[in-house]
Amino acid sequence: MRDQWPFESDVRDVVRQLAAGAYAELERRTAGVRLSAGEIAAAVAAYGRRVVVPPAGSEPPLDVVPIRATAPPAWSVDVALWTAEEGQSDLTLQLTVYAQPPAGYRIELEDLHVL
């Protein structure tokens, strides 16, 4: 699958880390701005299912909304997550992605909840 957004591979990597239970790594990657490793773990545990990486070719599209009047550019991104028990689930990861030229993108985890 070809990335639609220039930051899509970064977002998909965040999903892989979440599925792997690498919550401390996610906290470091996102500087713990909104969610700590403990809060991420608690949200997944409260959902009661195991987050998994979607099967190849089944990745749901990202729901991306550009954030107006930001420099450098930023986007609000919702990612539908998969679980081992349900396949595509109602659990959604909400992110904010900031362009950081020339280094790439900075990602903040805004929320992890049922949408």
C-alpha atoms as a printed R data frame, in Angstrom:
    type eleno elety resid chain resno       x       y      z
1   ATOM     1    CA   MET     A     1   0.000   0.000  0.000
2   ATOM     2    CA   ARG     A     2   1.357   3.397 -0.970
3   ATOM     3    CA   ASP     A     3   1.294   6.113  1.693
4   ATOM     4    CA   GLN     A     4  -1.278   8.849  1.026
5   ATOM     5    CA   TRP     A     5   0.230  11.321  3.454
6   ATOM     6    CA   PRO     A     6   3.940  12.073  3.795
7   ATOM     7    CA   PHE     A     7   3.785  11.146  7.502
8   ATOM     8    CA   GLU     A     8   1.715   7.967  7.082
9   ATOM     9    CA   SER     A     9   4.641   5.586  7.651
10  ATOM    10    CA   ASP     A    10   5.411   7.406 10.933
11  ATOM    11    CA   VAL     A    11   1.788   7.021 12.056
12  ATOM    12    CA   ARG     A    12   1.727   3.331 11.071
13  ATOM    13    CA   ASP     A    13   4.926   2.857 13.101
14  ATOM    14    CA   VAL     A    14   3.172   4.342 16.151
15  ATOM    15    CA   VAL     A    15   0.375   1.772 15.645
16  ATOM    16    CA   ARG     A    16   2.987  -1.020 15.468
17  ATOM    17    CA   GLN     A    17   4.508   0.186 18.749
18  ATOM    18    CA   LEU     A    18   1.069   0.297 20.363
19  ATOM    19    CA   ALA     A    19   0.300  -3.240 19.154
20  ATOM    20    CA   ALA     A    20   3.639  -4.449 20.514
21  ATOM    21    CA   GLY     A    21   2.833  -2.999 23.937
22  ATOM    22    CA   ALA     A    22   5.848  -0.690 23.693
23  ATOM    23    CA   TYR     A    23   4.144   1.980 25.798
24  ATOM    24    CA   ALA     A    24   7.349   3.397 27.298
25  ATOM    25    CA   GLU     A    25   8.795   3.773 23.790
26  ATOM    26    CA   LEU     A    26   5.614   5.547 22.680
27  ATOM    27    CA   GLU     A    27   5.840   7.905 25.626
28  ATOM    28    CA   ARG     A    28   9.452   8.735 24.692
29  ATOM    29    CA   ARG     A    29   8.607   9.120 21.005
30  ATOM    30    CA   THR     A    30   5.734  11.500 21.770
31  ATOM    31    CA   ALA     A    31   7.512  13.190 24.706
32  ATOM    32    CA   GLY     A    32   4.569  12.121 26.894
33  ATOM    33    CA   VAL     A    33   2.886  15.404 25.962
34  ATOM    34    CA   ARG     A    34  -0.682  14.117 26.355
35  ATOM    35    CA   LEU     A    35  -0.514  10.451 27.388
36  ATOM    36    CA   SER     A    36   2.023   8.719 29.596
37  ATOM    37    CA   ALA     A    37   2.967   5.064 29.178
38  ATOM    38    CA   GLY     A    38   0.740   4.250 32.151
39  ATOM    39    CA   GLU     A    39  -2.237   6.080 30.664
40  ATOM    40    CA   ILE     A    40  -1.769   4.304 27.326
41  ATOM    41    CA   ALA     A    41  -1.596   0.925 29.082
42  ATOM    42    CA   ALA     A    42  -4.705   1.768 31.157
43  ATOM    43    CA   ALA     A    43  -6.704   2.752 28.050
44  ATOM    44    CA   VAL     A    44  -5.802  -0.508 26.286
45  ATOM    45    CA   ALA     A    45  -6.573  -2.553 29.415
46  ATOM    46    CA   ALA     A    46  -9.925  -0.780 29.862
47  ATOM    47    CA   TYR     A    47 -10.892  -1.729 26.304
48  ATOM    48    CA   GLY     A    48 -10.262  -5.343 27.270
49  ATOM    49    CA   ARG     A    49  -8.891  -6.599 23.968
50  ATOM    50    CA   ARG     A    50  -5.418  -7.019 22.468
51  ATOM    51    CA   VAL     A    51  -4.434  -4.363 19.914
52  ATOM    52    CA   VAL     A    52  -2.781  -5.867 16.832
53  ATOM    53    CA   VAL     A    53  -1.302  -4.599 13.593
54  ATOM    54    CA   PRO     A    54  -3.876  -4.891 10.787
55  ATOM    55    CA   PRO     A    55  -3.173  -7.629  8.255
56  ATOM    56    CA   ALA     A    56  -1.141  -6.475  5.261
57  ATOM    57    CA   GLY     A    57  -3.346  -4.666  2.782
58  ATOM    58    CA   SER     A    58  -6.106  -4.152  5.370
59  ATOM    59    CA   GLU     A    59  -4.802  -0.997  7.009
60  ATOM    60    CA   PRO     A    60  -7.748   1.365  7.408
61  ATOM    61    CA   PRO     A    61  -7.216   4.784  5.845
62  ATOM    62    CA   LEU     A    62  -6.137   7.574  8.129
63  ATOM    63    CA   ASP     A    63  -8.760  10.195  8.899
64  ATOM    64    CA   VAL     A    64  -6.694  13.373  8.455
65  ATOM    65    CA   VAL     A    65  -7.793  16.963  9.017
66  ATOM    66    CA   PRO     A    66  -5.258  19.748  8.378
67  ATOM    67    CA   ILE     A    67  -4.988  22.173 11.291
68  ATOM    68    CA   ARG     A    68  -5.379  25.657  9.905
69  ATOM    69    CA   ALA     A    69  -3.085  28.595 10.622
70  ATOM    70    CA   THR     A    70  -0.124  26.560 11.819
71  ATOM    71    CA   ALA     A    71   3.442  26.987 10.743
72  ATOM    72    CA   PRO     A    72   4.967  24.549 10.174
73  ATOM    73    CA   PRO     A    73   1.927  22.510  9.054
74  ATOM    74    CA   ALA     A    74   0.073  20.201 11.439
75  ATOM    75    CA   TRP     A    75  -2.680  17.615 11.090
76  ATOM    76    CA   SER     A    76  -5.230  15.982 13.377
77  ATOM    77    CA   VAL     A    77  -5.209  12.242 12.635
78  ATOM    78    CA   ASP     A    78  -7.596   9.487 13.733
79  ATOM    79    CA   VAL     A    79  -6.495   5.883 13.273
80  ATOM    80    CA   ALA     A    80  -8.974   3.009 13.538
81  ATOM    81    CA   LEU     A    81  -7.292   0.179 15.436
82  ATOM    82    CA   TRP     A    82  -7.546  -3.585 15.093
83  ATOM    83    CA   THR     A    83  -7.758  -6.131 17.871
84  ATOM    84    CA   ALA     A    84  -7.081  -9.859 17.867
85  ATOM    85    CA   GLU     A    85 -10.643 -10.504 18.997
86  ATOM    86    CA   GLU     A    86 -12.573  -8.190 16.643
87  ATOM    87    CA   GLY     A    87 -10.472  -7.344 13.622
88  ATOM    88    CA   GLN     A    88 -11.181  -3.679 12.903
89  ATOM    89    CA   SER     A    89 -12.479  -2.372 16.207
90  ATOM    90    CA   ASP     A    90 -14.204   0.691 17.628
91  ATOM    91    CA   LEU     A    91 -10.976   1.706 19.349
92  ATOM    92    CA   THR     A    92  -9.460   4.850 17.835
93  ATOM    93    CA   LEU     A    93  -6.057   6.424 18.291
94  ATOM    94    CA   GLN     A    94  -6.128  10.213 17.979
95  ATOM    95    CA   LEU     A    95  -2.878  11.956 17.109
96  ATOM    96    CA   THR     A    96  -1.580  15.368 16.191
97  ATOM    97    CA   VAL     A    97   1.239  15.313 13.648
98  ATOM    98    CA   TYR     A    98   3.537  18.333 13.288
99  ATOM    99    CA   ALA     A    99   5.932  18.871 10.393
100 ATOM   100    CA   GLN     A   100   9.462  19.460 11.659
101 ATOM   101    CA   PRO     A   101  11.608  20.247  8.625
102 ATOM   102    CA   PRO     A   102  14.119  18.888  7.866
103 ATOM   103    CA   ALA     A   103  13.880  16.202 10.588
104 ATOM   104    CA   GLY     A   104  10.476  14.830  9.625
105 ATOM   105    CA   TYR     A   105   7.456  14.753 11.902
106 ATOM   106    CA   ARG     A   106   6.650  15.078 15.597
107 ATOM   107    CA   ILE     A   107   3.678  13.071 16.836
108 ATOM   108    CA   GLU     A   108   1.581  13.646 19.943
109 ATOM   109    CA   LEU     A   109  -0.913  11.068 21.221
110 ATOM   110    CA   GLU     A   110  -4.084  12.995 21.988
111 ATOM   111    CA   ASP     A   111  -6.373  10.155 23.026
112 ATOM   112    CA   LEU     A   112  -7.065   6.446 22.800
113 ATOM   113    CA   HIS     A   113 -10.775   5.677 23.093
114 ATOM   114    CA   VAL     A   114 -13.877   4.131 21.584
115 ATOM   115    CA   LEU     A   115 -15.178   6.342 18.797
